Amino acid sequence: VQLQASGGGLVQAGGSLRLSCAASGTTFSKYTLNWYRQAPESRREWVASISSGGRTKYVDSVKGRFAISKDNVKDTVSLQMNSLKPEDTAVYYCHAKWGTIEYWGQGTEVTVSS
């Protein structure tokens, strides 16, 4: 099973990026899907999740700016990031969890310049 994240890059503050994560070797439909991020010299932080039933949750710092979504046919999970701030700069990781089974993507770097 592999999770392949993409979509990171350099953007100015106030801009937008859309991250995507594609699964191979499994299907996403039964998993809770998450995005985490890790800024330099910081702990990895949970950002957003979407349950198998489509319920979404967000860390307070991104509420109203980020939106997580999934496509169970294409086995992808996305994170639309709007109104980006310099403090959103981090490596973003997708994560899939079902019971005790979990997988991590390799990370995609997001840099927001002021």
N, CA, C and O atoms as CSV, one atom per row, in Angstrom:
chain,resi,resn,atom,element,x,y,z
A,1,VAL,N,N,0.850,-1.188,0.000
A,1,VAL,CA,C,0.000,0.000,0.000
A,1,VAL,C,C,0.887,1.240,0.000
A,1,VAL,O,O,1.852,1.338,0.758
A,2,GLN,N,N,0.540,2.171,-0.858
A,2,GLN,CA,C,1.279,3.432,-0.914
A,2,GLN,C,C,0.311,4.588,-0.981
A,2,GLN,O,O,-0.722,4.525,-1.647
A,3,LEU,N,N,0.669,5.651,-0.274
A,3,LEU,CA,C,-0.056,6.906,-0.375
A,3,LEU,C,C,0.881,7.924,-0.994
A,3,LEU,O,O,1.983,8.150,-0.494
A,4,GLN,N,N,0.449,8.529,-2.070
A,4,GLN,CA,C,1.281,9.473,-2.801
A,4,GLN,C,C,0.675,10.855,-2.703
A,4,GLN,O,O,-0.390,11.112,-3.265
A,5,ALA,N,N,1.349,11.750,-1.988
A,5,ALA,CA,C,0.863,13.119,-1.815
A,5,ALA,C,C,1.496,14.023,-2.857
A,5,ALA,O,O,2.636,13.814,-3.274
A,6,SER,N,N,0.751,15.015,-3.265
A,6,SER,CA,C,1.240,15.980,-4.243
A,6,SER,C,C,0.518,17.306,-4.053
A,6,SER,O,O,-0.462,17.398,-3.314
A,7,GLY,N,N,1.020,18.328,-4.733
A,7,GLY,CA,C,0.334,19.605,-4.736
A,7,GLY,C,C,0.996,20.700,-3.932
A,7,GLY,O,O,0.554,21.848,-3.975
A,8,GLY,N,N,2.035,20.374,-3.207
A,8,GLY,CA,C,2.711,21.393,-2.418
A,8,GLY,C,C,3.465,22.369,-3.305
A,8,GLY,O,O,3.595,22.167,-4.512
A,9,GLY,N,N,3.960,23.429,-2.681
A,9,GLY,CA,C,4.707,24.411,-3.431
A,9,GLY,C,C,4.884,25.688,-2.654
A,9,GLY,O,O,4.633,25.746,-1.450
A,10,LEU,N,N,5.321,26.709,-3.357
A,10,LEU,CA,C,5.547,28.033,-2.763
A,10,LEU,C,C,4.406,28.950,-3.172
A,10,LEU,O,O,4.069,29.044,-4.352
A,11,VAL,N,N,3.816,29.624,-2.200
A,11,VAL,CA,C,2.702,30.516,-2.474
A,11,VAL,C,C,2.805,31.731,-1.560
A,11,VAL,O,O,3.333,31.645,-0.451
A,12,GLN,N,N,2.303,32.846,-2.031
A,12,GLN,CA,C,2.294,34.045,-1.203
A,12,GLN,C,C,1.162,33.984,-0.183
A,12,GLN,O,O,0.155,33.308,-0.395
A,13,ALA,N,N,1.336,34.681,0.898
A,13,ALA,CA,C,0.280,34.767,1.902
A,13,ALA,C,C,-1.010,35.251,1.252
A,13,ALA,O,O,-1.013,36.171,0.434
A,14,GLY,N,N,-2.096,34.609,1.639
A,14,GLY,CA,C,-3.389,34.922,1.045
A,14,GLY,C,C,-3.747,34.043,-0.139
A,14,GLY,O,O,-4.887,34.048,-0.602
A,15,GLY,N,N,-2.788,33.300,-0.620
A,15,GLY,CA,C,-3.008,32.435,-1.782
A,15,GLY,C,C,-3.618,31.108,-1.405
A,15,GLY,O,O,-3.981,30.870,-0.253
A,16,SER,N,N,-3.722,30.248,-2.400
A,16,SER,CA,C,-4.359,28.945,-2.229
A,16,SER,C,C,-3.497,27.843,-2.822
A,16,SER,O,O,-2.732,28.059,-3.762
A,17,LEU,N,N,-3.642,26.673,-2.255
A,17,LEU,CA,C,-3.052,25.452,-2.791
A,17,LEU,C,C,-4.033,24.316,-2.563
A,17,LEU,O,O,-4.845,24.345,-1.638
A,18,ARG,N,N,-3.939,23.325,-3.417
A,18,ARG,CA,C,-4.752,22.121,-3.241
A,18,ARG,C,C,-3.827,20.912,-3.192
A,18,ARG,O,O,-3.131,20.602,-4.159
A,19,LEU,N,N,-3.836,20.245,-2.063
A,19,LEU,CA,C,-3.048,19.027,-1.902
A,19,LEU,C,C,-3.909,17.823,-2.243
A,19,LEU,O,O,-5.112,17.804,-1.980
A,20,SER,N,N,-3.280,16.832,-2.823
A,20,SER,CA,C,-3.971,15.587,-3.123
A,20,SER,C,C,-3.147,14.409,-2.648
A,20,SER,O,O,-1.921,14.474,-2.570
A,21,CYS,N,N,-3.839,13.343,-2.337
A,21,CYS,CA,C,-3.174,12.114,-1.904
A,21,CYS,C,C,-3.902,10.947,-2.548
A,21,CYS,O,O,-5.112,10.789,-2.388
A,22,ALA,N,N,-3.164,10.145,-3.267
A,22,ALA,CA,C,-3.748,9.012,-3.973
A,22,ALA,C,C,-3.256,7.713,-3.368
A,22,ALA,O,O,-2.083,7.573,-3.023
A,23,ALA,N,N,-4.166,6.772,-3.245
A,23,ALA,CA,C,-3.831,5.469,-2.679
A,23,ALA,C,C,-3.627,4.446,-3.782
A,23,ALA,O,O,-4.320,4.455,-4.799
A,24,SER,N,N,-2.680,3.579,-3.565
A,24,SER,CA,C,-2.519,2.416,-4.428
A,24,SER,C,C,-2.389,1.188,-3.535
A,24,SER,O,O,-1.693,1.210,-2.520
A,25,GLY,N,N,-3.060,0.133,-3.926
A,25,GLY,CA,C,-2.994,-1.089,-3.146
A,25,GLY,C,C,-4.073,-1.217,-2.095
A,25,GLY,O,O,-4.126,-2.217,-1.378
A,26,THR,N,N,-4.926,-0.229,-1.993
A,26,THR,CA,C,-6.037,-0.296,-1.069
A,26,THR,C,C,-7.108,0.669,-1.552
A,26,THR,O,O,-6.889,1.447,-2.480
A,27,THR,N,N,-8.266,0.607,-0.912
A,27,THR,CA,C,-9.321,1.560,-1.227
A,27,THR,C,C,-9.586,2.415,-0.006
A,27,THR,O,O,-9.492,1.947,1.129
A,28,PHE,N,N,-9.915,3.665,-0.246
A,28,PHE,CA,C,-10.052,4.624,0.835
A,28,PHE,C,C,-11.405,4.558,1.542
A,28,PHE,O,O,-11.556,5.128,2.623
A,29,SER,N,N,-12.366,3.895,0.972
A,29,SER,CA,C,-13.742,4.064,1.423
A,29,SER,C,C,-13.952,3.728,2.896
A,29,SER,O,O,-14.812,4.336,3.534
A,30,LYS,N,N,-13.214,2.801,3.447
A,30,LYS,CA,C,-13.448,2.381,4.830
A,30,LYS,C,C,-12.552,3.100,5.834
A,30,LYS,O,O,-12.712,2.920,7.041
A,31,TYR,N,N,-11.623,3.902,5.358
A,31,TYR,CA,C,-10.649,4.536,6.233
A,31,TYR,C,C,-11.108,5.921,6.711
A,31,TYR,O,O,-11.872,6.607,6.033
A,32,THR,N,N,-10.629,6.307,7.877
A,32,THR,CA,C,-10.616,7.717,8.249
A,32,THR,C,C,-9.348,8.305,7.642
A,32,THR,O,O,-8.252,7.773,7.819
A,33,LEU,N,N,-9.515,9.389,6.941
A,33,LEU,CA,C,-8.395,10.007,6.225
A,33,LEU,C,C,-8.034,11.327,6.889
A,33,LEU,O,O,-8.904,12.121,7.248
A,34,ASN,N,N,-6.768,11.537,7.038
A,34,ASN,CA,C,-6.283,12.711,7.755
A,34,ASN,C,C,-5.193,13.419,6.964
A,34,ASN,O,O,-4.499,12.824,6.140
A,35,TRP,N,N,-5.074,14.678,7.240
A,35,TRP,CA,C,-3.900,15.446,6.855
A,35,TRP,C,C,-3.227,15.917,8.140
A,35,TRP,O,O,-3.878,16.427,9.052
A,36,TYR,N,N,-1.918,15.738,8.190
A,36,TYR,CA,C,-1.085,16.249,9.267
A,36,TYR,C,C,-0.058,17.195,8.639
A,36,TYR,O,O,0.143,17.204,7.425
A,37,ARG,N,N,0.570,17.971,9.480
A,37,ARG,CA,C,1.663,18.806,9.000
A,37,ARG,C,C,2.742,18.904,10.059
A,37,ARG,O,O,2.490,18.753,11.255
A,38,GLN,N,N,3.935,19.157,9.592
A,38,GLN,CA,C,5.064,19.313,10.502
A,38,GLN,C,C,5.911,20.475,10.026
A,38,GLN,O,O,6.542,20.426,8.970
A,39,ALA,N,N,5.906,21.521,10.838
A,39,ALA,CA,C,6.737,22.682,10.563
A,39,ALA,C,C,8.155,22.403,11.055
A,39,ALA,O,O,8.365,21.514,11.880
A,40,PRO,N,N,9.123,23.158,10.550
A,40,PRO,CA,C,10.508,22.964,10.994
A,40,PRO,C,C,10.630,23.064,12.506
A,40,PRO,O,O,10.109,23.993,13.123
A,41,GLU,N,N,11.313,22.112,13.087
A,41,GLU,CA,C,11.578,22.081,14.525
A,41,GLU,C,C,10.299,22.043,15.349
A,41,GLU,O,O,10.267,22.532,16.478
A,42,SER,N,N,9.256,21.466,14.789
A,42,SER,CA,C,7.989,21.338,15.509
A,42,SER,C,C,7.489,19.905,15.423
A,42,SER,O,O,7.940,19.118,14.591
A,43,ARG,N,N,6.556,19.586,16.295
A,43,ARG,CA,C,5.951,18.265,16.262
A,43,ARG,C,C,4.959,18.177,15.108
A,43,ARG,O,O,4.422,19.184,14.645
A,44,ARG,N,N,4.734,16.964,14.663
A,44,ARG,CA,C,3.707,16.760,13.653
A,44,ARG,C,C,2.346,17.076,14.269
A,44,ARG,O,O,2.041,16.673,15.391
A,45,GLU,N,N,1.549,17.800,13.512
A,45,GLU,CA,C,0.267,18.300,14.003
A,45,GLU,C,C,-0.858,17.793,13.114
A,45,GLU,O,O,-0.762,17.848,11.888
A,46,TRP,N,N,-1.900,17.310,13.721
A,46,TRP,CA,C,-3.092,16.932,12.965
A,46,TRP,C,C,-3.775,18.193,12.444
A,46,TRP,O,O,-3.887,19.181,13.170
A,47,VAL,N,N,-4.229,18.169,11.203
A,47,VAL,CA,C,-4.842,19.337,10.577
A,47,VAL,C,C,-6.319,19.125,10.289
A,47,VAL,O,O,-7.151,19.969,10.621
A,48,ALA,N,N,-6.642,17.991,9.669
A,48,ALA,CA,C,-8.030,17.771,9.248
A,48,ALA,C,C,-8.267,16.287,9.059
A,48,ALA,O,O,-7.341,15.519,8.796
A,49,SER,N,N,-9.516,15.901,9.196
A,49,SER,CA,C,-9.874,14.508,8.963
A,49,SER,C,C,-11.230,14.419,8.287
A,49,SER,O,O,-12.059,15.324,8.381
A,50,ILE,N,N,-11.432,13.309,7.606
A,50,ILE,CA,C,-12.728,12.988,7.028
A,50,ILE,C,C,-12.977,11.511,7.277
A,50,ILE,O,O,-12.155,10.658,6.941
A,51,SER,N,N,-14.117,11.229,7.864
A,51,SER,CA,C,-14.434,9.852,8.227
A,51,SER,C,C,-14.924,9.077,7.013
A,51,SER,O,O,-15.138,9.643,5.941
A,52,SER,N,N,-15.096,7.779,7.199
A,52,SER,CA,C,-15.613,6.962,6.106
A,52,SER,C,C,-17.002,7.429,5.688
A,52,SER,O,O,-17.404,7.256,4.537
A,53,GLY,N,N,-17.729,8.019,6.624
A,53,GLY,CA,C,-19.057,8.525,6.307
A,53,GLY,C,C,-19.081,9.953,5.809
A,53,GLY,O,O,-20.142,10.484,5.481
A,54,GLY,N,N,-17.910,10.581,5.750
A,54,GLY,CA,C,-17.836,11.928,5.199
A,54,GLY,C,C,-17.833,13.053,6.213
A,54,GLY,O,O,-17.861,14.225,5.837
A,55,ARG,N,N,-17.800,12.715,7.497
A,55,ARG,CA,C,-17.769,13.763,8.524
A,55,ARG,C,C,-16.372,14.373,8.567
A,55,ARG,O,O,-15.366,13.663,8.555
A,56,THR,N,N,-16.332,15.682,8.615
A,56,THR,CA,C,-15.046,16.383,8.598
A,56,THR,C,C,-14.781,17.081,9.924
A,56,THR,O,O,-15.705,17.507,10.617
A,57,LYS,N,N,-13.501,17.188,10.261
A,57,LYS,CA,C,-13.068,17.914,11.448
A,57,LYS,C,C,-11.792,18.660,11.099
A,57,LYS,O,O,-11.033,18.261,10.216
A,58,TYR,N,N,-11.577,19.761,11.820
A,58,TYR,CA,C,-10.409,20.590,11.542
A,58,TYR,C,C,-9.792,21.100,12.841
A,58,TYR,O,O,-10.489,21.298,13.836
A,59,VAL,N,N,-8.515,21.304,12.819
A,59,VAL,CA,C,-7.871,22.012,13.910
A,59,VAL,C,C,-8.337,23.459,13.852
A,59,VAL,O,O,-8.591,23.989,12.770
A,60,ASP,N,N,-8.449,24.089,14.994
A,60,ASP,CA,C,-9.032,25.428,15.036
A,60,ASP,C,C,-8.312,26.422,14.125
A,60,ASP,O,O,-8.941,27.304,13.541
A,61,SER,N,N,-7.005,26.277,14.011
A,61,SER,CA,C,-6.226,27.266,13.268
A,61,SER,C,C,-6.519,27.285,11.769
A,61,SER,O,O,-6.150,28.241,11.087
A,62,VAL,N,N,-7.173,26.250,11.244
A,62,VAL,CA,C,-7.456,26.218,9.806
A,62,VAL,C,C,-8.952,26.248,9.499
A,62,VAL,O,O,-9.339,26.264,8.330
A,63,LYS,N,N,-9.781,26.257,10.507
A,63,LYS,CA,C,-11.229,26.275,10.272
A,63,LYS,C,C,-11.628,27.491,9.457
A,63,LYS,O,O,-11.202,28.614,9.727
A,64,GLY,N,N,-12.444,27.244,8.467
A,64,GLY,CA,C,-12.894,28.319,7.598
A,64,GLY,C,C,-11.954,28.623,6.446
A,64,GLY,O,O,-12.304,29.377,5.539
A,65,ARG,N,N,-10.756,28.040,6.476
A,65,ARG,CA,C,-9.779,28.276,5.412
A,65,ARG,C,C,-9.454,27.013,4.634
A,65,ARG,O,O,-9.210,27.075,3.429
A,66,PHE,N,N,-9.447,25.881,5.298
A,66,PHE,CA,C,-9.098,24.600,4.669
A,66,PHE,C,C,-10.354,23.746,4.537
A,66,PHE,O,O,-11.282,23.848,5.340
A,67,ALA,N,N,-10.362,22.909,3.517
A,67,ALA,CA,C,-11.457,21.968,3.329
A,67,ALA,C,C,-10.908,20.625,2.868
A,67,ALA,O,O,-10.187,20.538,1.874
A,68,ILE,N,N,-11.259,19.590,3.606
A,68,ILE,CA,C,-10.840,18.235,3.242
A,68,ILE,C,C,-11.976,17.555,2.495
A,68,ILE,O,O,-13.147,17.740,2.826
A,69,SER,N,N,-11.629,16.778,1.500
A,69,SER,CA,C,-12.631,16.039,0.740
A,69,SER,C,C,-12.015,14.748,0.243
A,69,SER,O,O,-10.795,14.584,0.255
A,70,LYS,N,N,-12.859,13.839,-0.190
A,70,LYS,CA,C,-12.344,12.569,-0.688
A,70,LYS,C,C,-13.159,12.102,-1.876
A,70,LYS,O,O,-14.303,12.515,-2.068
A,71,ASP,N,N,-12.565,11.254,-2.651
A,71,ASP,CA,C,-13.234,10.631,-3.783
A,71,ASP,C,C,-13.047,9.129,-3.641
A,71,ASP,O,O,-11.959,8.606,-3.880
A,72,ASN,N,N,-14.095,8.449,-3.256
A,72,ASN,CA,C,-13.992,7.013,-2.999
A,72,ASN,C,C,-13.835,6.197,-4.282
A,72,ASN,O,O,-13.417,5.040,-4.239
A,73,VAL,N,N,-14.163,6.788,-5.395
A,73,VAL,CA,C,-13.990,6.084,-6.669
A,73,VAL,C,C,-12.531,6.156,-7.103
A,73,VAL,O,O,-11.949,5.161,-7.534
A,74,LYS,N,N,-11.958,7.329,-6.986
A,74,LYS,CA,C,-10.564,7.513,-7.397
A,74,LYS,C,C,-9.576,7.198,-6.268
A,74,LYS,O,O,-8.364,7.179,-6.483
A,75,ASP,N,N,-10.110,6.950,-5.051
A,75,ASP,CA,C,-9.246,6.697,-3.894
A,75,ASP,C,C,-8.256,7.832,-3.685
A,75,ASP,O,O,-7.046,7.627,-3.595
A,76,THR,N,N,-8.806,9.018,-3.614
A,76,THR,CA,C,-7.994,10.193,-3.344
A,76,THR,C,C,-8.594,10.991,-2.192
A,76,THR,O,O,-9.802,10.954,-1.959
A,77,VAL,N,N,-7.759,11.692,-1.495
A,77,VAL,CA,C,-8.189,12.643,-0.483
A,77,VAL,C,C,-7.465,13.951,-0.783
A,77,VAL,O,O,-6.281,13.960,-1.120
A,78,SER,N,N,-8.190,15.039,-0.657
A,78,SER,CA,C,-7.643,16.341,-0.995
A,78,SER,C,C,-7.771,17.305,0.162
A,78,SER,O,O,-8.613,17.138,1.045
A,79,LEU,N,N,-6.928,18.308,0.141
A,79,LEU,CA,C,-7.002,19.381,1.126
A,79,LEU,C,C,-6.907,20.702,0.370
A,79,LEU,O,O,-5.841,21.080,-0.114
A,80,GLN,N,N,-8.025,21.389,0.280
A,80,GLN,CA,C,-8.046,22.708,-0.332
A,80,GLN,C,C,-7.672,23.733,0.732
A,80,GLN,O,O,-8.333,23.840,1.765
A,81,MET,N,N,-6.622,24.473,0.475
A,81,MET,CA,C,-6.107,25.422,1.456
A,81,MET,C,C,-6.217,26.830,0.879
A,81,MET,O,O,-5.563,27.163,-0.109
A,82,ASN,N,N,-7.036,27.636,1.500
A,82,ASN,CA,C,-7.245,29.018,1.071
A,82,ASN,C,C,-6.743,29.978,2.141
A,82,ASN,O,O,-6.517,29.592,3.288
A,83,SER,N,N,-6.578,31.217,1.748
A,83,SER,CA,C,-6.143,32.266,2.683
A,83,SER,C,C,-4.922,31.805,3.473
A,83,SER,O,O,-4.875,31.930,4.696
A,84,LEU,N,N,-3.959,31.285,2.774
A,84,LEU,CA,C,-2.786,30.716,3.439
A,84,LEU,C,C,-1.988,31.780,4.166
A,84,LEU,O,O,-1.896,32.928,3.732
A,85,LYS,N,N,-1.416,31.367,5.280
A,85,LYS,CA,C,-0.618,32.235,6.140
A,85,LYS,C,C,0.802,31.670,6.255
A,85,LYS,O,O,1.007,30.471,6.065
A,86,PRO,N,N,1.762,32.508,6.559
A,86,PRO,CA,C,3.137,31.995,6.731
A,86,PRO,C,C,3.207,30.864,7.756
A,86,PRO,O,O,4.030,29.959,7.622
A,87,GLU,N,N,2.367,30.908,8.758
A,87,GLU,CA,C,2.391,29.857,9.781
A,87,GLU,C,C,1.831,28.533,9.289
A,87,GLU,O,O,1.879,27.542,10.017
A,88,ASP,N,N,1.305,28.492,8.081
A,88,ASP,CA,C,0.885,27.232,7.469
A,88,ASP,C,C,2.050,26.513,6.803
A,88,ASP,O,O,1.903,25.387,6.328
A,89,THR,N,N,3.195,27.157,6.769
A,89,THR,CA,C,4.379,26.544,6.169
A,89,THR,C,C,4.748,25.269,6.918
A,89,THR,O,O,4.945,25.288,8.133
A,90,ALA,N,N,4.838,24.169,6.187
A,90,ALA,CA,C,5.109,22.867,6.798
A,90,ALA,C,C,5.192,21.818,5.696
A,90,ALA,O,O,4.878,22.077,4.535
A,91,VAL,N,N,5.616,20.647,6.090
A,91,VAL,CA,C,5.459,19.468,5.237
A,91,VAL,C,C,4.132,18.829,5.616
A,91,VAL,O,O,3.873,18.558,6.789
A,92,TYR,N,N,3.305,18.596,4.626
A,92,TYR,CA,C,1.971,18.043,4.850
A,92,TYR,C,C,1.961,16.562,4.485
A,92,TYR,O,O,2.480,16.150,3.448
A,93,TYR,N,N,1.356,15.780,5.367
A,93,TYR,CA,C,1.310,14.337,5.204
A,93,TYR,C,C,-0.137,13.854,5.184
A,93,TYR,O,O,-0.957,14.283,5.996
A,94,CYS,N,N,-0.435,12.976,4.268
A,94,CYS,CA,C,-1.730,12.314,4.309
A,94,CYS,C,C,-1.602,11.027,5.112
A,94,CYS,O,O,-0.528,10.430,5.193
A,95,HIS,N,N,-2.699,10.619,5.694
A,95,HIS,CA,C,-2.705,9.480,6.616
A,95,HIS,C,C,-4.046,8.787,6.501
A,95,HIS,O,O,-5.090,9.436,6.431
A,96,ALA,N,N,-4.012,7.475,6.482
A,96,ALA,CA,C,-5.232,6.679,6.417
A,96,ALA,C,C,-5.234,5.696,7.575
A,96,ALA,O,O,-4.234,5.031,7.844
A,97,LYS,N,N,-6.361,5.615,8.252
A,97,LYS,CA,C,-6.448,4.738,9.418
A,97,LYS,C,C,-7.756,3.965,9.421
A,97,LYS,O,O,-8.832,4.524,9.209
A,98,TRP,N,N,-7.638,2.679,9.664
A,98,TRP,CA,C,-8.814,1.817,9.806
A,98,TRP,C,C,-8.516,0.816,10.897
A,98,TRP,O,O,-7.759,-0.131,10.684
A,99,GLY,N,N,-9.101,1.015,12.060
A,99,GLY,CA,C,-8.780,0.169,13.198
A,99,GLY,C,C,-7.320,0.344,13.565
A,99,GLY,O,O,-6.876,1.464,13.821
A,100,THR,N,N,-6.576,-0.731,13.594
A,100,THR,CA,C,-5.144,-0.670,13.922
A,100,THR,C,C,-4.275,-0.531,12.674
A,100,THR,O,O,-3.050,-0.454,12.770
A,101,ILE,N,N,-4.894,-0.499,11.536
A,101,ILE,CA,C,-4.160,-0.374,10.273
A,101,ILE,C,C,-4.043,1.095,9.907
A,101,ILE,O,O,-5.042,1.814,9.883
A,102,GLU,N,N,-2.837,1.539,9.622
A,102,GLU,CA,C,-2.653,2.914,9.218
A,102,GLU,C,C,-1.495,3.025,8.238
A,102,GLU,O,O,-0.543,2.245,8.270
A,103,TYR,N,N,-1.608,4.011,7.376
A,103,TYR,CA,C,-0.597,4.276,6.362
A,103,TYR,C,C,-0.325,5.777,6.307
A,103,TYR,O,O,-1.206,6.602,6.550
A,104,TRP,N,N,0.916,6.096,5.983
A,104,TRP,CA,C,1.336,7.490,5.830
A,104,TRP,C,C,1.835,7.721,4.414
A,104,TRP,O,O,2.469,6.854,3.811
A,105,GLY,N,N,1.540,8.897,3.897
A,105,GLY,CA,C,2.149,9.329,2.657
A,105,GLY,C,C,3.521,9.910,2.928
A,105,GLY,O,O,3.939,10.032,4.079
A,106,GLN,N,N,4.210,10.263,1.874
A,106,GLN,CA,C,5.605,10.680,2.010
A,106,GLN,C,C,5.770,12.159,2.333
A,106,GLN,O,O,6.879,12.595,2.639
A,107,GLY,N,N,4.712,12.929,2.275
A,107,GLY,CA,C,4.798,14.348,2.584
A,107,GLY,C,C,4.983,15.211,1.357
A,107,GLY,O,O,5.663,14.834,0.403
A,108,THR,N,N,4.369,16.368,1.401
A,108,THR,CA,C,4.539,17.372,0.347
A,108,THR,C,C,4.728,18.720,1.024
A,108,THR,O,O,3.997,19.068,1.952
A,109,GLU,N,N,5.702,19.468,0.560
A,109,GLU,CA,C,6.109,20.689,1.261
A,109,GLU,C,C,5.319,21.903,0.793
A,109,GLU,O,O,5.155,22.146,-0.402
A,110,VAL,N,N,4.842,22.644,1.763
A,110,VAL,CA,C,4.118,23.890,1.505
A,110,VAL,C,C,4.883,25.031,2.158
A,110,VAL,O,O,5.188,24.989,3.350
A,111,THR,N,N,5.185,26.034,1.377
A,111,THR,CA,C,5.865,27.216,1.891
A,111,THR,C,C,5.037,28.444,1.557
A,111,THR,O,O,4.725,28.697,0.393
A,112,VAL,N,N,4.688,29.196,2.571
A,112,VAL,CA,C,3.885,30.402,2.400
A,112,VAL,C,C,4.760,31.596,2.742
A,112,VAL,O,O,5.225,31.736,3.873
A,113,SER,N,N,4.978,32.448,1.761
A,113,SER,CA,C,5.821,33.622,1.972
A,113,SER,C,C,4.978,34.823,2.389
A,113,SER,O,O,3.828,34.970,1.975
A,114,SER,N,N,5.564,35.658,3.201
A,114,SER,CA,C,4.826,36.843,3.695
A,114,SER,C,C,4.999,38.025,2.755
A,114,SER,O,O,4.454,39.099,3.007
